[in-house]
Amino acid sequence: MFFNGYNLKPYEGAVFGSDAVNEANKKITRDNKRIMLMQKIGMGLLTLSFLCQAVSYLLN
């Protein structure tokens, strides 16, 4: 999941699309980059949570 999860948006049209399809694909690319960034942040926070739990367990 850290390297591009399965919930990315698919691209529209074919290789030789019109201007509207190209613009939609640019928007989808931006959205996918945002999704990938949020996934990486989420995985980092989850890892930090497990680390905090491990430290807490070791200190008890």
C-alpha positions as semicolon CSV with decimal commas, in nm:
position;residue;x (nm);y (nm);z (nm)
1;M;0,000;0,000;0,000
2;F;0,290;0,236;0,062
3;F;0,385;0,229;-0,307
4;N;0,062;0,326;-0,485
5;G;-0,242;0,154;-0,346
6;Y;-0,525;-0,002;-0,532
7;N;-0,765;0,291;-0,500
8;L;-0,616;0,520;-0,767
9;K;-0,852;0,666;-1,024
10;P;-0,830;0,520;-1,376
11;Y;-0,754;0,742;-1,673
12;E;-1,014;0,832;-1,933
13;G;-1,007;0,778;-2,306
14;A;-0,736;0,625;-2,516
15;V;-0,384;0,729;-2,608
16;F;-0,501;0,979;-2,870
17;G;-0,771;1,166;-2,680
18;S;-0,925;1,504;-2,744
19;D;-0,836;1,816;-2,547
20;A;-1,120;1,746;-2,303
21;V;-0,988;1,396;-2,236
22;N;-0,633;1,528;-2,191
23;E;-0,755;1,788;-1,941
24;A;-0,953;1,523;-1,752
25;N;-0,643;1,301;-1,742
26;K;-0,437;1,589;-1,602
27;K;-0,694;1,631;-1,324
28;I;-0,691;1,258;-1,257
29;T;-0,309;1,265;-1,239
30;R;-0,324;1,546;-0,981
31;D;-0,587;1,355;-0,781
32;N;-0,381;1,036;-0,793
33;K;-0,071;1,219;-0,669
34;R;-0,274;1,359;-0,379
35;I;-0,411;1,014;-0,299
36;M;-0,060;0,865;-0,303
37;L;0,067;1,139;-0,071
38;M;-0,220;1,083;0,173
39;Q;-0,154;0,707;0,169
40;K;0,212;0,763;0,254
41;I;0,120;1,002;0,536
42;G;-0,133;0,751;0,669
43;M;0,117;0,466;0,662
44;G;0,372;0,686;0,838
45;L;0,123;0,774;1,112
46;L;0,028;0,408;1,151
47;T;0,395;0,314;1,184
48;L;0,444;0,590;1,440
49;S;0,146;0,459;1,634
50;F;0,294;0,108;1,646
51;L;0,627;0,253;1,754
52;C;0,462;0,444;2,038
53;Q;0,281;0,128;2,147
54;A;0,609;-0,066;2,147
55;V;0,785;0,200;2,356
56;S;0,491;0,211;2,597
57;Y;0,498;-0,167;2,628
58;L;0,873;-0,171;2,694
59;L;0,850;0,101;2,963
60;N;0,587;-0,087;3,163
